Amino acid sequence: QVQVLESGGGLVQPGGSLRLSCAALGSRISVFTVDWYRQPPEKSRELVAQITPDGSTYYVEDVRGRFTISRDSAANTALLQMNSLKPEDTAVYFCKVTHGNYQFWGQGTHVTVSS
C-alpha cells in the first residue's frame, strides 16, 4: 500500500507562485507515473500535468509555460511549481501515482488565487 500526501497549497495573490509537493510513502516516487489533477469549485476534476518514470512531461494547454512538474528522487517527492497564478487556477489539487495496474490518490491540497 502506498500513501500519497500532497502539501504546499494555500492562498496566493494573482501573479504569485506556489510549489506543491507529492510524497509517496511506502515506495519510491521514481517508479511511478505522477499526475497532478485539479478540481475547481463545482467543476470536474481535470488533469493538469504528468511526469513519467523516464522524465517525459505533459501539461494541459492553459498551464503550459506557467507550471513545471518535476521529481526529487532524493526527497522521494514529485513537485508542481506554479508561477503566474490566475484566479482560475483556484482548485483542490490532487496527486495520483500509477504503476502498472496500481494507482493511488492523495487527499488533495487547496490552492486559492485571490487578491
C-alpha positions as CSV (number, residue, x, y, z in Angstrom):
1,Q,0.0,0.0,0.0
2,V,1.3,3.5,-0.9
3,Q,0.1,6.6,0.9
4,V,0.1,9.7,-1.2
5,L,0.4,13.0,0.6
6,E,0.1,16.5,-1.0
7,S,1.3,19.7,0.6
8,G,2.1,23.3,-0.3
9,G,-1.3,24.7,-1.1
10,G,-2.5,28.0,0.3
11,L,-3.7,31.5,-0.6
12,V,-1.7,33.5,-3.1
13,Q,-2.3,36.7,-5.0
14,P,-2.7,36.7,-8.7
15,G,0.7,36.6,-10.4
16,G,2.2,34.8,-7.4
17,S,3.7,31.3,-7.1
18,L,3.3,28.2,-5.1
19,R,5.1,24.9,-5.1
20,L,3.1,21.7,-4.4
21,S,4.7,18.5,-3.2
22,C,3.6,15.0,-3.5
23,A,5.1,12.3,-1.3
24,A,4.7,8.6,-2.0
25,L,5.1,6.9,1.4
26,G,5.9,3.2,1.2
27,S,7.5,3.3,-2.2
28,R,9.9,5.1,-4.4
29,I,8.4,8.0,-6.4
30,S,10.8,7.3,-9.3
31,V,8.9,4.1,-10.3
32,F,5.6,5.9,-10.7
33,T,3.9,8.0,-13.4
34,V,2.8,11.0,-11.3
35,D,-0.2,13.1,-12.3
36,W,-1.4,16.3,-10.8
37,Y,-5.1,16.9,-11.2
38,R,-7.2,19.8,-10.0
39,Q,-10.9,20.2,-9.3
40,P,-12.2,23.8,-9.3
41,P,-15.3,24.6,-7.3
42,E,-18.4,23.0,-8.8
43,K,-16.4,21.6,-11.7
44,S,-15.0,18.2,-12.7
45,R,-11.5,17.0,-11.9
46,E,-9.0,17.6,-14.7
47,L,-5.5,16.5,-15.5
48,V,-3.0,19.4,-15.2
49,A,0.4,17.8,-15.6
50,Q,2.2,14.5,-15.7
51,I,5.7,13.1,-15.4
52,T,6.6,9.5,-16.3
53,P,9.4,7.4,-14.9
54,D,11.7,8.3,-17.8
55,G,11.1,12.0,-17.2
56,S,8.7,12.8,-20.0
57,T,6.2,15.5,-19.1
58,Y,2.8,16.6,-20.3
59,Y,0.9,19.8,-19.5
60,V,-2.7,20.8,-20.2
61,E,-2.6,23.8,-22.5
62,D,-3.7,26.5,-20.1
63,V,-0.8,25.8,-17.6
64,R,1.9,25.3,-20.2
65,G,4.7,27.8,-19.6
66,R,3.5,28.6,-16.1
67,F,3.6,25.2,-14.3
68,T,6.5,22.8,-14.1
69,I,6.3,19.3,-12.9
70,S,9.5,17.6,-11.7
71,R,10.7,14.8,-9.4
72,D,13.1,15.0,-6.5
73,S,14.1,11.4,-6.1
74,A,16.4,12.1,-3.1
75,A,13.4,13.5,-1.2
76,N,11.1,10.9,-2.7
77,T,8.6,13.6,-3.9
78,A,7.1,15.0,-7.0
79,L,6.8,18.7,-7.3
80,L,4.5,21.1,-9.2
81,Q,5.9,24.6,-9.4
82,M,3.1,27.0,-10.2
83,N,4.0,30.5,-11.4
84,S,2.0,33.4,-12.7
85,L,-1.1,32.1,-10.9
86,K,-4.5,33.2,-12.0
87,P,-7.8,33.2,-10.2
88,E,-9.0,30.4,-12.5
89,D,-6.2,28.2,-11.1
90,T,-8.2,28.1,-7.8
91,A,-8.9,24.5,-7.1
92,V,-8.2,21.5,-5.0
93,Y,-5.0,19.9,-6.4
94,F,-4.6,16.1,-6.2
95,C,-1.6,13.9,-6.8
96,K,-2.1,10.5,-8.4
97,V,0.7,7.9,-8.7
98,T,0.4,5.0,-11.1
99,H,2.5,1.9,-11.6
100,G,1.1,-0.9,-13.8
101,N,-2.4,-1.7,-12.6
102,Y,-2.0,0.2,-9.3
103,Q,-2.9,3.7,-8.7
104,F,-3.0,5.7,-5.5
105,W,-4.5,9.2,-4.9
106,G,-3.8,11.7,-2.3
107,Q,-6.5,13.7,-0.4
108,G,-5.7,17.0,-2.1
109,T,-4.4,20.4,-1.2
110,H,-6.3,23.6,-1.6
111,V,-5.0,26.4,-3.8
112,T,-6.8,29.8,-3.7
113,V,-5.7,32.6,-6.0
114,S,-7.3,35.8,-4.9
115,S,-6.5,39.4,-4.2
